[in-house]
Amino acid sequence: PRDRRIGGPGVVEAVKRHALAQPDITFNIWAEGRLVHAWRAATPEQRIQDVLGSGLSNQSVVASSDTAGLSVRGHVGVTDVARARADLQYVYINGRYVRDRLIAHAVRAAFDDVLHGARQPAYVLYVTLDPARVDVNVHPTKIEVRLRDGRDVHLAVQRAVEHALAAPRVAQNPAQGLGVDGNRVAQGKSAGSPAVHS
């Protein structure tokens, strides 16, 4: 069967997770003497394209946020690349791939006014914070974590994604701009009167 020839989708997916975390390292996947995947050392942006394809990298926006001791970086797919399954969602905390409901909720909340129904956003996000604020001993495989000050992380991720998604919409609609706090405001209104956001 095909799964045996390529080592199984689970194996390839595991290597993808490592490759996205370490773009400065070359990753090769071999099966039965045949090179199946070759991802050369590259920039983070190029690695995302190599591993996940140009569909996401060419239709994504850059998310970036820095608050006290908390950094959020990454690429978020626009609504056109939303999917029926949550199979293009990668989150890294301090370089470790994790599945975290709080961060997933924060991203989904950022899409609330532009993505409806069961469609799932696509993204690769890197969150960096003080290791003391992360408990990695809540799951045998270390794939799930418990975040101390989770509210701060949720807010930082949601705002980073909201601001990233706002940029192309502002470009399409010059009547909107960004206030001093990063919220979208209608032209002629003060930054304290956001046109969108509750």
C-alpha positions in Angstrom: 0.0 0.0 0.0 1.0 3.6 -0.6 1.4 4.3 3.1 4.2 1.8 3.5 6.1 3.0 0.5 6.4 6.6 1.8 6.6 5.6 5.5 3.0 6.6 6.3 1.4 10.0 6.4 2.1 10.1 10.1 5.8 9.9 9.6 5.8 12.6 6.9 3.6 14.9 9.1 6.0 14.5 12.1 9.0 15.5 9.9 7.0 18.4 8.5 6.5 19.7 12.1 10.2 19.5 12.8 11.1 21.1 9.5 8.8 24.1 10.1 10.4 24.6 13.5 14.0 24.5 12.2 14.2 26.1 8.7 18.0 26.4 9.0 18.4 22.6 8.9 18.0 20.5 5.8 15.5 17.6 6.0 15.3 14.7 3.6 12.7 11.9 3.6 13.7 8.6 2.0 11.6 5.6 1.3 12.9 2.3 -0.3 16.0 4.1 -1.6 14.0 6.9 -3.2 14.1 10.6 -2.1 10.5 11.5 -1.4 10.9 15.0 0.1 13.9 17.3 0.2 13.7 20.5 2.1 16.9 22.5 2.0 17.9 24.9 4.7 16.1 28.2 4.0 14.4 31.2 5.4 11.3 30.6 7.5 9.2 32.0 4.7 10.8 29.7 2.1 10.5 26.7 4.4 6.7 27.3 4.8 6.4 27.3 1.0 8.6 24.2 0.5 6.7 22.2 3.2 3.2 23.4 2.8 3.1 24.6 -0.8 2.7 27.9 -2.5 -1.0 27.9 -2.0 -0.6 29.0 1.6 2.6 31.0 1.3 1.3 33.1 -1.7 -2.1 33.7 0.0 -1.0 34.5 3.5 -0.3 37.6 5.6 2.4 38.1 8.1 1.4 38.1 11.8 3.7 39.9 14.1 3.3 41.1 17.7 5.6 42.0 20.6 4.3 42.7 24.1 6.1 42.4 27.4 8.0 39.2 27.2 5.7 37.7 24.6 6.3 37.5 20.8 4.0 36.2 18.1 5.3 35.6 14.6 4.0 33.7 11.6 1.9 33.4 8.5 -1.8 33.3 8.4 -3.7 32.2 5.3 -6.4 34.5 4.0 -10.0 33.3 3.9 -9.6 32.0 0.3 -7.3 29.2 1.6 -9.6 28.2 4.5 -10.2 24.5 4.6 -12.8 22.0 5.6 -10.3 20.3 8.0 -7.9 21.8 10.5 -4.9 20.1 8.8 -2.9 23.3 8.0 -2.6 24.7 11.6 0.8 24.7 13.1 1.7 26.3 16.4 5.1 26.4 18.0 5.8 27.6 21.5 9.5 28.4 22.1 10.3 26.2 19.1 8.2 23.2 20.2 5.2 22.1 18.1 2.1 22.0 20.3 -1.6 21.6 20.0 -3.2 24.3 22.2 -6.9 25.0 22.4 -6.4 28.4 23.7 -4.3 29.6 20.8 -6.6 27.8 18.3 -9.5 29.7 19.9 -7.6 33.0 19.7 -7.0 32.5 15.9 -10.6 31.6 15.3 -11.8 34.6 17.2 -9.6 36.8 15.0 -11.5 35.4 12.0 -14.9 35.8 13.4 -16.0 38.6 11.1 -14.5 37.1 7.9 -14.8 33.3 8.2 -18.1 31.6 8.8 -19.4 28.1 9.1 -17.1 25.2 9.7 -14.2 26.4 7.4 -10.9 26.2 9.2 -8.1 28.9 8.9 -4.6 27.9 7.8 -1.6 29.2 9.7 1.9 28.7 11.0 2.5 30.6 14.2 5.6 30.9 16.4 5.0 32.1 20.0 8.0 32.9 22.2 7.7 33.6 25.9 9.4 32.9 29.2 9.7 29.1 29.6 8.6 29.5 33.2 5.2 30.5 31.8 4.8 27.2 30.0 4.1 23.8 31.6 5.1 21.1 29.2 4.4 18.2 31.5 0.7 17.8 30.9 0.8 15.3 28.1 3.0 12.2 27.7 4.2 13.2 24.3 4.7 16.9 25.3 2.4 17.9 22.5 0.0 19.7 24.8 1.0 22.4 27.2 -0.5 24.5 29.9 0.0 28.2 29.6 0.3 30.3 32.7 -1.2 33.8 32.0 -3.2 32.2 29.2 -5.3 35.3 28.9 -2.3 37.4 27.8 -1.3 34.8 25.2 -4.8 34.6 23.9 -5.0 38.4 23.5 -1.6 38.7 21.9 -2.3 36.0 19.3 -5.8 37.3 18.5 -4.5 40.8 18.0 -1.6 39.7 15.9 -3.9 37.8 13.6 -6.5 40.5 13.5 -4.0 43.1 12.5 -2.5 40.8 9.9 -5.9 40.2 8.3 -6.8 43.9 8.5 -3.9 44.9 6.3 -5.1 43.5 2.9 -8.7 44.7 3.6 -7.4 48.2 4.3 -5.5 48.1 1.0 -8.7 47.1 -0.8 -10.7 49.8 1.0 -8.9 53.1 1.4 -11.8 54.4 3.5 -10.5 52.3 6.3 -7.2 52.8 8.2 -5.4 51.6 11.3 -5.7 53.4 14.5 -2.8 54.0 16.9 -3.8 50.8 18.7 -3.9 48.8 15.5 -7.7 48.6 15.3 -9.4 49.4 12.0 -11.2 52.8 12.0 -13.3 54.5 9.4 -11.7 57.5 7.8 -12.5 60.6 9.6 -13.1 58.9 13.0 -10.7 58.9 15.9 -8.6 55.9 16.8 -10.7 55.6 19.9 -13.8 54.8 17.8 -13.1 51.5 16.1 -15.3 50.7 13.1 -14.9 46.9 13.8 -14.1 45.1 17.0 -16.1 44.9 20.1 
